[in-house]
Amino acid sequence: MTVSAFINYRTRAGDTFDELALQVYNNEKMAHHIIEQNPDYADVIIFEESVTLKIPIFDETEAPETLAPWRRGS
């Protein structure tokens, strides 16, 4: 995956990295991508309101054939 852009996201009270990853990428396991771009907040478990985070947006790439069909969007 290649980062194509970034968006600035202002947190709401109670946001978490995995919740944001689920919203943005439809996969909470991709939270590490958001954490990597925001190292100053890596130790935050639950965000307060109005923290600005940099969220990477990835180019759409073809899913590998080893990925389960329901994960490929097929």
Buried (B, 14 or more C-beta within 10 A) or exposed (E): EEEEEEEEBEBEEEBBBBBBBBEBBEEBEBBEBBBEBBEEBEEBEEBEEEBEBEBBEBEEEEEEEEEEEEEEEE
